[in-house]
Amino acid sequence: MANKIRVWDLPTRLFHWSLVVCIVGLVFTGYTGGSAMNWHARIGYTVLALLLFRLVWGLVGGRWSRFSSFIYSPGSVLNYLRGRPHPDHLIGHNPLGAGSVFALLTVLLAQVATGLVGDDESAFTGPLNRFVATSKGLAATWYHKRVGQWLLLALVLLHIGAVLYYLLRRKDNLIKPMIDGDKVLERAAPGSRDTAGTRLLAAAVLAVCGMAVAWLVSLGG
């Protein structure tokens, strides 16, 4: 018997697609340079607010958005790779998807952090650059441009490739649930809470994260 459940709550879906738009914007403005760097910075601040939101939402959000639902033991990962998945692997993030999520969050946080303190000595100086030594600011810029951006692009391409693989080879559409939130399962399973109350909570969390980022940026004067 088929069972349709809410896997991804609305805040998680909005976070996901907002991050997609922001990454596209960062790539475009970063390669355009010049005056576009002002927008590059603004989008970067937006990404930081989104990341802070996701870190909080990973603790208090819907069941399948919580980090606790997709932190797997090494044995669980090996079983998945051997074709013996746990039933929960087929609902939210499977072990490979979980690894992708944590890697993306880590690399994006590193990109934002190095952008905040970096100085390329020409087009852009991060608002918090004055709090670090010149050598550290230059090192942050080197990482941001020479390492971080390529790590991010590699992870994005890997993520897209994995989604296409699951869609075309395994007939598992991972895109649709991230649009409408629902997934049809062969067994009963608890869904994520996605009510007016949880959405209001998400809006409040995002607002606080946005204010925190604005305060952080303002420290640069």
ZAMIFI-655490 format. One record per residue: x, y, z of N, C-alpha, C, CB in turn. Coordinates in steps of 0.001 Angstrom, whole numbers, padded with zeros to 6 digits, always signed. Each point is the difference from the previous one (the first is absolute). Glycine has a CB too. Example, Ala and Ser with C-alpha at 12.3 -4.5 7.8 and 13.67 -1.06 7.14 Angstrom:
2
+013190-005690+007800-000890+001190+000000+000900+001200+000000-001892-001173+001246
+001542+002223-001966+000820+001190+000060-000770+001090+000730+001184-000628-002145
REM end
This chain:
221
+000844-001196+000000-000844+001196+000000+000882+001250+000000-001838-001246+001229
+001552+002166-002137+000793+001225-000099-000396+000985+001091+000226-000341-002474
+000760+000978+003042-000228+001006+001037+000728+001279-000374-000259-001789+001762
-000491+002885-001845+000620+001290-000304+000236+000757+001292-001116+000076-002259
+002355+000341+002466+000321+000754+001209+000730+001289-000368+000128-002141+001333
-000190+003101-000420+000738+001244-000167+001437-000236+000492-002128+001422+000290
+003058-001401-001224+001405-000210+000345+000693+001332+000273+000032-002087-001401
-000134+003003+000439+000682+001289+000140-001008+001095+000302+001803-000753-001577
-001665+001371+002742-000895+001101+000359+000302+001214-000880-000156-000849+002388
-000780+001782-002416+000147+001170-000868+001269+000799+000296-002477+000103-000152
+002823+000149+001411+001243+000746+000259+001237-000670-000591-001043+000842+002082
+001116-002163-002012+001150-000713-000570+000033+000147-001506-000073-001629+001885
-001090+001537-002517-000056+000144-001461+000384+001408-000432-001785-001747-000087
+001286+002740+000806+000344+001382-000346+001490+000252+000214-002324+000740+000622
+002875-001315+000437+001444+000119+000224+000761-000583-001178-000347-000124+002486
-000033-001068-002892+000710-000692-001079+000011+000816-001283-000645-002174+001021
-000525+002623-001454-000071+000708-001286+000569+001412+000099-002014-001351-000590
+001913+001972+001765+000631+001315+000191+001511-000129-000095-001911+000743+001459
+002442-001831-000897+001442-000224-000062+000449-000250-001438-000051-000935+002331
-000764+000214-003092+000312-000230-001418+000122+001333-000737-001211-002218+000071
+000221+003090+000121+000005+001308-000664+001221+000808+000432-002522-000028-000115
+002827-000010+001405+001141+000765+000511+001323-000505-000568-001286+000440+002091
+001445-001748-002202+001249-000546-000542+000173+000421-001452-000152-001960+001569
-000930+001917-002336+000064+000469-001392+000403+001469-000031-001767-001672-000686
+001158+002469+001576+000326+001424+000065+001440+000247+000400-002356+000450+000568
+002864-001238+000372+001391+000153+000430+000975-000318-001130-000691-000583+002330
+000409-000486-003062+000877-000370-001117+000000+001101-001056-000448-002446+000429
-000740+002944-000769-000109+001028-001040+000708+001283+000410-002176-000990-000716
+001883+001483+001919+000603+001265+000437+001493-000154+000259-002188+000667+001004
+002604-001847-000518+001414-000219+000260+000831+000033-001266-000634-001345+001965
+000111+000750-003023+000745-000016-001260-000155+001306-000774-000303-002470-000089
-000772+003210+000346-000183+001295-000655+000962+001025+000582-002416-000539-000433
+002547+000535+001778+000922+000917+000661-000456+001443-000077+001823-001567-000526
-000918+002498+000786-000326+001421-000055-001086+000374+000988+000658+000008-002381
-001612+000799+001923-001085+000456+000870-000919-001140+000427+000107+002212-001128
-000068-003325+000385-000829-001154+000360+000428-000601+001333-000361-000463-002429
+001568+000800+002886+000477-000531+001272-000817+000512+001178+002274-000158-000982
-002908+001328+000810-000896+000480+001054-001159-000972+000184+000628+002385-000517
-001152-002880-000604-001080-000985+000066+000530-001348+000464-001214+001206-001830
+002437-001516+001466+000632-001237+000460+000027-000018+001528+001415-000120-002105
-001059+001251+002693+000041+000096+001461-001394-000132+000599+002027+001458-000169
-002999-000757-000411-001368-000065+000536-000551-001424-000058-000377+002376-000720
+000638-003043-000396-000471-001383-000120+000728-000884+001006-000516+000352-002446
+001797-000075+002664+000760-000753+000995-000582+000156+001395+002030+000288-001399
-002439+000925+001752-000633+000220+001307-001312-000778+000085+001059+002292+000155
-001792-002318-001261-001256-000755-000037+000262-001482+000212-000993+001705-001546
+002042-002212+000903+000362-001409+000169+000344-000296+001454+000842-000071-002363
-000122+000968+003012+000343-000207+001407-001261-000083+000847+002172+001212-000337
-003128-000321+000094-001262-000043+000748-000725-001322-000251-000181+002512-000142
+000184-002963-001106-000641-001275-000334+000697-001168+000692-000697+000952-002210
+002021-000928+002232+000746-001083+000639-000256-000040+001504+001752+000195-001776
-001766+000971+002406-000304+000048+001431-001401-000535+000258+001532+001974+000280
-002465-001588-001153-001366-000518+000123-000008-001522-000093-000902+002126-000996
+001632-002668+000011-000017-001461-000190+000619-000719+001183+000124+000334-002466
+000890+000255+003075+000608-000621+001172-001006-000081+001147+002254+000865-000709
-003018+000203+000891-001027-000011+001047-001132-000942-000384+000583+002366+000629
-001007-002299-001896-001122-000830-000455+000376-001482+000028-000811+001894-001451
+002082-002174+001359+000449-001385+000108-000169-000559+001402+001612+000452-001817
-001915+000418+002766-000237-000414+001382-001474+000031+000370+002251+000854+000575
-003007+000083-001149-001395+000182+000427-001007-000156-001132+000841+001513+001753
-000392-001782-002960-000903-000072-001148-000764-001305-000080+001534+001500-001182
-002131-001746+000006-000753-001224-000220+000869-001234+000178-001481+001240-001561
+000831-002366+001833+000723-001237+000326+001128-000307-000978-002091-000856+001007
+001813+000911-002299+000989-000419-000992+000971+001118-000378-001673-001617-000863
+001441+002817+001412+000941+001105-000196+001021+000069+001126-001772+001256-001227
+001502-001964+002308+000905+000038+001149+001253-000825-000280-001962+000306+001547
+003086+000203-001097+001261-000701-000212-000039-001404+000599+001196+002200+000004
-001925-002347+001089-000063-001307+000664-000597-001073-000895-000213+001176+002171
-000547-000769-003194-000633-000984-000888+000933-000477-001097-002180+001063+000475
+003301-000365-000672+000899-000454-001063+001480+000045+000407-001689+000802-001646
+001925-001046+002930+001364-000281+000455+000095-001509+000155+000255+002264+001204
+000470-002901-002109+000028-001455-000051+001327-000559+000516-001575+000081-001939
+001493-001261+002514+001213-000690+000453+000747-000556-001210-001095-000588+002213
+002399+000326-002069+000759-000591-001110-000619-001302-000504+002054+001046+000935
-002572-001860-000009-000626-001253-000403-001235+000219-000843+000881-001033+002052
-001661+002047-001689-001205+000321-000767+000357+000462-001403-001177+000615+002116
+002240+000173-002223+000446+000473-001315+000462-001176-000857+000678+002213+001006
+000092-003128-000406+000489-001162-000742-001150-000875-000475+002106+000056+001340
-003106-000243-000491-001160-000794-000403-000720+000641-001178-000245-000812+002353
+000153+002141-002335-000647+000698-001113+000791-000209-001287-000926+001718+001594
+002233-001581-001512+000846-000163-001182-000029-001433-000526+001464+001836+000849
-001729-002799+000042-000069-001404-000411-001386-000392-000502+001780-000506+001657
-002681+001496-001727-001339-000295-000494-000941-000537+001048+001025-000428-002151
-000703+000663+003426-000871-000439+001086-000398+001214+000842+001101-002296+000037
-001863+003207-000622-000337+001240+000706-000968-000228+001150+000376+001226-002115
-000233-000395+003140-000985+000053+001077-001233+000706-000556+001799+000035+001837
-003004-000397-001389-001207+000667-000515+000053+001524+000071-001252-002002+000690
+001900+002547+000348+000084+001458+000122+000850+000625-001100-000283-000249+002456
+001196-000541-003047+000831+000524-001086-000836+000414-001200+001866-001450+000775
-003062+000887-000895-000837+000228-001172-001005+001122+000214+000280-002389-000582
-000196+003065+001718-000980+001058+000297+000629+001382-000135-001203-001561+001553
+002082+001907-000639+000647+001309-000064+001301-000076-000772-001045+000618+002173
+002108-000087-001597+001311-000077-000645+000592-001393+000206+000364+002482+000354
+000010-003140-001450+000722-001260+000146+001443+000312+000414-001483-001146-001745
+002290+000139+002095+001360+000279+000475+000848+000830-000953-000148-002110+001220
+000033+001872-002525+000775+000795-000951-000513+001435-000050+000458-002067-001349
-001776+002222+001378-000581+001340+000013+000361+000750+001266-001870-000825-001408
+001898+000105+002532+000373+000628+001268+001430+000519-000057-001586-001513+001220
+002476+000698-001783+001383+000446-000146+000107+001239-000857+000738-002337+000266
-001541+002385-001325-000014+001162-000887-000480+001243+000736-000409-001510-001951
-000628+001355+002765-000545+001134+000757+001051+000567+000950-002307-000993-000160
+002930+000131+000941+000991+000469+000972+001218+000612-000691-000777-001765+001598
+001173+001185-002720+001141+000552-000736-000327+001381-000553+000737-002323-000590
-001930+002476+000029-000405+001297-000552-000088+001061+001090-001260-001182-001810
+000661+000824+002942-000107+000962+001101+001386+000432+000474-002185-001037+000700
+003100+000085-000582+001351+000305+000473+000743+000902-000975+000045-002189+001193
-000084+001842-002476+000716+000783-001010-000607+001392-000137+000584-002114-001221
-001901+002208+001273-000645+001311-000104+000340+000879+001196-001858-001037-001312
+001865+000457+002506+000378+000775+001188+001436+000495-000115-001603-001341+001390
+002489+000496-001911+001393+000411-000184+000105+001114-001032+000757-002310+000607
-001555+002225-001676+000016+001047-001016-000476+001330+000560-000387-001732-001744
-000691+001681+002505-000528+001233+000587+001001+000586+000994-002355-000850-000299
+002925-000004+001140+000951+000477+001014+001214+000655-000645-000765-001813+001543
+001319+001176-002576+001177+000576-000655-000360+001256-000786+001008-002284-000144
-002241+002337-000349-000439+001216-000683-000138+001175+000953-001180-001419-001652
+000752+001145+002873-000181+001062+000985+001320+000638+000418-002028-001181+000800
+003086+000391-000764+001281+000535+000480+001026+000183-001113-000455-001097+002171
+000100+000737-003394+000956+000037-001099+000280+001396-000534-000771-002248-000573
+001839+002351-000213+000378+001253-000655+000784-000355-001260+000062+001280+002219
-000672-001008-003389+000715-000331-001238+000843+001171-000508-001835-001595-000572
+001910+002653+001377+000834+001174-000283-000411+000736-001273+001856-001155+001163
-003072+000916-001621-000450+000736-001194-001499+000231+000028+001882-000987-001303
-002664-000051+001036-001437+000192-000186-000806-000081+001283+000290-000929-002241
+000193+000177+003232-000864-000235+001159+000816-000236+001263-001734-000957-001518
+001240+001530+002605+000550-000249+001329-001150-000378+000917+001925+001626-000369
-001822-002761+001035-001064-000451+000886-000218+000952+001156+000527-002329-000631
-001756+002438+001128-000306+000944+001075+000736-000285+001303-002204+000283-001043
+002633-001514+001248+000705-000346+001241+001502-000127-000204-002047-001171+000768
+002529+001627-001905+001431-000112-000304+000868+000728+001017-000586-000184-002403
+000089+001291+002933+000822+000798+000914+000269-000707+001326-000940+002035-001061
+000220-003131+001310+000205-000730+001252+001058-001097-000116-002363+000489+000571
+002916-000672-001766+001016-001042-000179+001277+000623-000553-001790-001745-000392
+002890+001046+000574+001277+000468-000540-000043-000012-001522+001212-000862+002036
-000406+001729-002639+000027+000092-001461+000277-001355-000644+000777+002366+000198
+000165-003102+000361+000352-001307-000570-001170-000972+000053+002365+000377+000687
-003139-000308+000400-001153-000892+000130-001107+000400-000972+000575-000387+002415
-000743+001686-002636-000990+000461-000964+000341-000450-001410-000456+001962+001455
+001738-001881-001798+000441-000443-001327-000129-001516-000139+001586+001949-000116
-001286-002664+001204-000136-001461-000029-001464-000399-000163+002046-000227+001449
-002936+000971-000786-001429-000279-000126-000465+000212-001434-000345+000676+002391
+000840+000391-003015-000360+000271-001393+000539-001087-000921-000009+002459+000486
+001232-002899-000218+000581-001078-000814-000867-001249+000082+002309+000929+000377
-002706-001304+000835-000863-001176+000153-001327+000216-000714+001085-000524+002205
-001683+001695-002000-001312+000320-000562+000001-000147-001520-000416+001571+001911
+001481-001068-002550+000052+000015-001465+000614-001258-000603+000162+002452+000139
+000835-003013+000534+000776-001091-000597-000422-001391+000453+001862+001581-000139
-002517-001655+001276-000369-001312+000533-001509-000118+000203+002234-000138+001117
-002765+001035-000297-001398-000097+000390-000985+000008-001147+000659+001091+002050
-000464-000177-003008-000973+000086-001090-000016-001272-000841+000323+002475-000045
+000856-003110-000111+000056-001232-000793-000575-001179+000765+002011+000876-001176
-001793-000901+002484-000639-001024+000820-001515+000116-000094+001970+000000+001559
-002460+001238-001470-001436+000232-000062-000568-000426-001345+000257+001892+001604
+000394-001489-002693-000485-000374-001325+000027-001512-000189+000809+002191-000894
+000231-002844+001414+000088-001460-000111-001141-000676+000752+002491+000177-000216
-002788+000316+001418-001086-000578+000785-001351+000231-000663+001347+000353+002068
-001539+000834-002634-001263+000293-000689-000176-000930-001195+000131+002408+000736
+000922-002574-001530-000080-000887-001165-000220-001448+000430+001500+001558-001278
-000847-001968+002355-000192-001350+000521-001437-000196+000468+002413-000082+000683
-002953+001102-000031-001378-000044+000485-000976-000129-001169+000654+001387+001998
-000458-000569-003022-000869-000058-001179+000122-001360-000683+000231+002492-000311
+001006-002982+000194+000218-001304-000615-000693-001118+000759+002168+000831-000850
-002117-000772+002181-000647-001026+000816-001513+000036-000170+001880+000145+001643
-002444+001060-001676-001447+000136-000190-000421-000594-001343-000001+002078+001427
+000774-001786-002468-000310-000541-001329+000168-001518-000033+000731+002168-001031
+000285-002674+001720+000210-001451+000053-001195-000689+000635+002477+000353+000148
-002927+000168+000995-001138-000614+000677-001269+000108-000843+001049+000544+002209
-001176+000551-002944-001190+000192-000826-000001-000936-001211-000087+002390+000746
+001207-002468-001446+000050-000727-001267+000298-001489+000164+000739+002105-001054
+000114-002450+001996+000408-001400+000147-000805-000745+001057+002270+000673-000710
-002582+000009+001798-000699-000682+001093-001472+000382+000088+002148-000073+001225
-002579+000933-002143-001408+000410-000077-000507+000565+001328-000361-001748-001748
+001218+002468+002413-000345+000628+001280+000112+001508-000182+000823-002013+001350
-001968+002671-001445-000033+001441-000243+000216+000747+001314-001561-000328-001967
+002753+000865+002144+000314+000746+001221-000392+001466-000102+001870-001574+000413
-002189+002019-001631-000328+001413-000209-001430+000304+000435+001622+000076-001908
-002557-000936+001535-001415+000249+000296-000264+000204+001491-000579-001358-001999
+001096+000491+002893-000249+000241+001421+000570+001322+000502+000003-002445+000306
+001058+002934-000951+000574+001276+000414-000807+001169-000554+002262-001068+000098
-003250+000769-000931-000905+001034-000509-001319-000010+000759+001065-000188-002258
-001711-000989+002328-001307-000054+000668+000078-000536+001426-001027-000322-002227
+002180-000190+002612+000202-000444+001375-000362-001440+000288-000406+002289+000601
-000307-002945-001523-000550-001326+000288+000731-001122-000722-002185+001085+000350
+002104-002264+000252+000594-001191-000590-000943-001176+000223+002350+000888+000382
-002487-001724-001390-000850-001187+000098+000875-001192+000363-001647+000933-001701
+001299-001592+002812+000782-001124+000506-000831-001271-000014+001340+001559+001433
-000649-002671-001394-000686-001287+000017-000382-000416+001410+001253-000649-002041
-000798+001391+003034-000328-000317+001385-000378+001275+000729+001559-001979-000024
-002233+001801+001136-000360+001157+000807+001238+000545+000693-002323-000910+000340
+002399+002228-000251+001137+000641+000658-000446+001359+000513+001661-001219-001484
-001061+001684+002576-000363+001322+000518+000454+001100-000945+000154-000881+002332
-000978+001893-002486+000350+001124-000855+000565+001157+000799-001771-000700-001582
+002208+001708+000878+000505+001215+000638-001157+000938+000316+002194-000233-001220
-002133+000873+002357-001003+001019+000317+000191+001182-000934-000091-000733+002425
-000996+001179-003010+000066+001137-000926-001294+000787+000126+001522-001259-001608
-001656+001925+002731-001218+000727+000328+000251+001503-000023-000783-001935+001396
-000288+002679-001221+000143+001456+000071+000927+000382+001154-002310+000296-000983
+002225-001046+002072+000845+000280+001157+001477-000215-000286-001894-000646+001446
+002217-000472-002107+001409-000274-000302+000534+000991-001028-000361-002434+000513
-000493+002850-001431+000441+000976-001008+000240+001362+000638-001282-001240-001769
+000443+001593+002745+000203+001258+000722+001296-000052+000805-002494+000344+000126
+002761-001501+000472+001253-000177+000733+001191+000159-000938-001152-001540+001622
+001050+000959-002807+001087+000103-000977+000237+001450-000406-000549-002298-000833
-000538+003042+000639+000131+001409-000373+000703+000783+001108-002088-000170-001402
+001747-000148+002655+000630+000683+001133+001489-000349+000077-002197-000029+001246
+002519-001240-001458+001405-000429+000023+000786+000703-001097-000678-002235+000931
+000101+002292-002133+000684+000655-001118+000201+001485+000275-000995-001675-001575
-000003+002316+002180+000117+001423+000316+001143+000242+000987-002469+000292-000411
+002558-001133+001421+001077+000132+000985+001356-000222-000664-001554-000779+001826
+001625-000220-002700+001261-000275-000710+000387+001178-000890-000511-002463+000041
-000479+003052-000704+000266+001163-000840+000521+001173+000810-001775-000766-001553
+001180+000997+002723+000458+001090+000862+001404-000272+000533-002378+000476+000634
+002661-001741-000340+001338-000356+000478+001055+000278-001067-001009-001757+001481
+000680+001441-002731+000940+000257-001093+000182+001498-000202-000672-002157-001105
-000430+002910+001159+000088+001452-000160+000879+000607+001091-002284+000027-001058
+002116-000515+002281+000835+000491+001110+001462-000347-000240-001934-000249+001586
+002196-000982-002024+001372-000437-000246+000675+000864-001057-000653-002328+000625
-000062+002587-001713+000553+000815-001085+000243+001431+000470-001188-001436-001687
+000287+001934+002554+000131+001382+000480+001247+000208+000850-002475+000182-000047
+003041-001258+000567+001210+000124+000812+001170+000535-000810-000803-001879+001416
+000696+001712-002735+001070+000491-000853-000028+001495-000197-000036-002162-001121
-001013+002809+001621-000087+001450-000103-000555+000486-001313+001885+000108+001519
REM end
